Amino acid sequence: MTDGTPMELNRQRKEAELLRKRRDILEAPPEKALDMILAADLPATMVQSFSEQDLYFLSHDIGIADALPVLALATSEQWGYMLDVEVWKKDALDMDSVTRWFRALLLADGPRLVRWLMVERLEFFELYLFKNIEVIIREKNQDPSEIPDGFFTVDDWFYVRVKEKPETLPDRSDDDMISQEDLDLVVRELLEKLLAIDHALYQNVMLEAMSVIPAETEEEVFRLRNVRLAEQGFLPFDEALDVYSPL
């Protein structure tokens, strides 16, 4: 039996109105959809009311660069879904895709991105660092001038050099390409924001990133990603092939 109190009726009315507005946004042209979201009475409520899948496709329709105001309002769960479906090629991390999404989320809300990574995706972040940086720890009495060229530091103890990117795959479009400069900037900004949040945490993350066992860590990160997607009804790639290949 439905509760017919004024409060409950008002809640149902608001939910129906929100559903109608979401449907109108999803059916609108991309540029108009963005304007409709930002013009809503409560843009954050509107964005966060979308399912992870709907917001993911909507962001791509708008264009990730133009959808930064939407990403800034999205929940951490919505961010997590986007990363889970975007940054893997079968069971291997696509580092260009990770860097591209980190760049977008840094522009959307950099401090929140780093806090979220520390709480929800620490192993993932440490693996990203392991694959992309070399680290030298300066000795207590060591002169910084003794550190080889190409290294930078944000705390005067850990000196970092971003590894040279492998050549881009030939099937990449221009929009998918990440330059060495892009990678350098993303890594440096992530480290600067992490240091600004917590110096001790920064040091711990750097030490742990240097000791990552890449094969084991990537396997565990991939397993956790599959668990999250399975909770939303998406099978791992190999299992999905077994299910759908007869069709």
C-alpha positions in Angstrom: 0.0 0.0 0.0 1.4 3.4 -1.0 1.9 6.0 1.7 -0.3 8.9 0.6 1.1 11.5 3.0 2.0 14.9 1.5 5.7 14.2 2.1 5.6 10.9 0.2 3.5 12.3 -2.6 5.9 15.2 -3.0 8.9 12.8 -3.1 7.2 10.8 -5.8 6.4 13.9 -7.8 10.1 15.0 -7.6 11.3 11.6 -8.7 9.0 11.6 -11.7 10.1 15.1 -12.7 13.7 14.1 -12.4 13.1 11.0 -14.5 11.4 13.1 -17.2 14.3 15.6 -17.2 16.9 12.8 -17.5 15.0 11.3 -20.4 14.8 14.7 -22.1 18.6 15.2 -21.6 19.4 11.8 -23.0 17.3 12.4 -26.1 18.7 15.9 -26.7 21.6 16.8 -29.0 24.9 16.7 -27.1 25.5 20.4 -27.0 21.9 21.0 -25.8 22.2 18.2 -23.3 25.1 19.9 -21.6 23.2 23.2 -21.4 20.2 21.4 -19.9 22.3 19.8 -17.2 24.0 23.1 -16.2 20.8 25.0 -16.3 19.0 22.5 -13.9 18.0 23.9 -10.5 20.4 21.4 -8.9 23.0 20.3 -11.5 24.8 18.0 -9.1 21.6 16.2 -8.2 20.8 15.9 -11.9 24.2 14.5 -12.8 24.4 12.1 -9.9 20.9 10.7 -10.6 22.1 9.2 -13.9 23.1 5.6 -13.9 26.8 5.0 -14.4 26.2 3.6 -17.8 23.9 6.5 -19.0 26.4 9.1 -17.7 29.3 7.3 -19.4 27.6 7.4 -22.8 26.3 10.9 -22.3 29.8 12.1 -21.5 31.2 10.6 -24.6 28.3 12.0 -26.7 29.1 15.5 -25.4 32.8 14.9 -25.7 35.1 14.3 -22.7 36.8 17.7 -23.0 33.4 19.6 -23.1 31.9 17.3 -20.4 34.4 18.4 -17.7 31.7 20.4 -15.8 29.6 17.2 -15.8 32.5 15.0 -14.6 33.2 17.5 -11.8 29.7 16.9 -10.5 29.7 13.1 -10.9 30.0 10.7 -8.0 33.1 8.7 -7.3 31.1 5.6 -8.3 30.4 7.1 -11.7 34.0 8.0 -12.1 35.0 4.4 -11.2 32.7 2.9 -13.8 34.2 5.1 -16.5 37.7 4.0 -15.6 36.7 0.4 -15.3 35.2 0.3 -18.9 37.7 2.6 -20.5 41.3 1.7 -19.4 41.5 -2.0 -20.1 42.3 -3.9 -23.3 41.1 -7.4 -22.3 43.1 -8.2 -19.2 45.9 -5.5 -19.7 45.9 -1.9 -18.6 46.0 0.6 -21.5 48.3 3.3 -20.0 47.4 5.9 -22.6 43.7 5.5 -21.6 44.6 5.8 -17.9 46.6 8.9 -18.5 43.8 10.4 -20.7 41.2 9.9 -18.0 43.5 11.1 -15.2 44.1 14.2 -17.3 40.3 14.8 -17.7 39.5 14.2 -14.0 42.4 16.4 -12.9 40.9 19.2 -14.9 37.4 18.4 -13.5 38.4 18.1 -9.8 42.1 17.2 -9.2 42.1 17.2 -5.4 39.0 14.9 -5.3 40.6 12.6 -7.9 43.7 12.1 -5.8 41.7 11.6 -2.5 39.5 9.1 -4.3 42.5 7.2 -5.7 44.1 7.0 -2.2 40.9 5.5 -0.7 39.4 3.5 -3.5 42.1 2.7 -6.1 45.4 2.8 -4.2 46.8 -0.4 -5.8 45.7 0.9 -9.3 47.5 4.2 -8.7 50.7 2.6 -7.4 50.8 0.3 -10.4 50.3 3.4 -12.7 53.3 5.1 -11.0 55.4 1.9 -11.2 54.8 1.6 -14.9 55.5 5.3 -15.6 58.2 6.6 -13.3 61.8 6.0 -12.1 62.6 7.2 -8.6 65.8 8.1 -6.8 65.7 8.9 -3.1 68.2 11.6 -2.2 70.5 10.7 0.7 70.4 13.0 3.7 73.7 14.8 2.9 73.5 14.3 -0.8 73.7 17.5 -2.9 70.7 17.7 -5.3 73.2 18.6 -8.1 74.4 15.0 -7.9 71.0 13.7 -9.1 71.1 12.9 -12.9 69.5 15.2 -15.4 65.8 14.7 -16.2 64.7 14.1 -12.6 62.3 16.5 -10.8 61.2 16.6 -7.2 58.2 18.0 -5.4 59.5 17.4 -1.9 63.3 17.4 -2.2 63.6 13.8 -1.2 62.0 11.7 -3.9 63.4 12.6 -7.4 61.3 11.4 -10.2 61.8 10.9 -13.9 58.9 10.0 -16.2 59.7 7.0 -18.3 59.7 7.5 -22.1 56.5 6.4 -23.6 56.5 3.5 -26.0 55.4 4.3 -29.6 51.7 4.8 -30.0 49.7 2.0 -31.5 48.9 2.6 -35.2 45.1 2.2 -34.6 45.0 5.3 -32.3 43.1 8.3 -33.5 44.5 11.8 -32.9 42.1 12.3 -30.0 43.3 9.1 -28.3 47.0 9.9 -28.5 48.9 10.9 -25.4 52.2 12.7 -25.9 55.2 12.5 -23.7 54.5 16.0 -22.5 50.9 15.0 -21.6 52.3 12.1 -19.5 54.9 14.3 -17.8 52.3 16.9 -16.9 49.7 14.4 -15.6 52.3 12.5 -13.4 53.7 15.7 -12.0 50.3 17.2 -11.2 49.2 13.9 -9.5 52.3 13.9 -7.3 52.0 17.6 -6.4 48.3 17.2 -5.4 49.1 14.1 -3.4 51.9 15.9 -1.5 49.6 18.9 -0.8 47.0 16.5 0.7 49.4 14.5 3.0 53.2 14.6 3.0 53.5 11.3 4.9 51.0 9.6 2.6 53.0 10.9 -0.4 56.1 9.3 0.9 54.4 6.0 1.7 52.8 5.8 -1.8 56.2 6.5 -3.4 57.9 3.8 -1.5 55.2 1.3 -2.2 55.1 2.2 -5.9 58.8 1.4 -6.1 58.2 -2.1 -4.8 55.2 -3.1 -6.8 55.2 -6.6 -8.3 53.5 -5.6 -11.6 52.1 -9.0 -12.8 50.5 -9.8 -9.4 49.2 -6.3 -8.8 47.7 -6.0 -12.3 46.0 -9.3 -11.9 44.5 -8.3 -8.6 43.4 -4.9 -9.9 41.8 -6.6 -12.9 40.0 -9.0 -10.6 38.6 -6.2 -8.5 37.5 -4.4 -11.7 35.7 -7.5 -12.9 34.0 -7.9 -9.5 32.7 -4.3 -9.7 31.4 -4.8 -13.2 29.8 -8.1 -12.4 27.9 -6.4 -9.6 26.3 -4.3 -12.4 25.6 -7.3 -14.6 28.7 -7.3 -16.9 30.6 -10.5 -17.4 34.4 -10.6 -17.8 35.4 -10.7 -21.4 36.2 -14.5 -21.7 33.0 -15.4 -19.8 31.0 -13.1 -22.1 32.4 -14.9 -25.1 31.3 -18.2 -23.8 27.8 -17.0 -23.2 27.3 -15.1 -26.5 29.4 -17.0 -29.0 26.6 -19.5 -29.7 24.4 -16.6 -30.8 
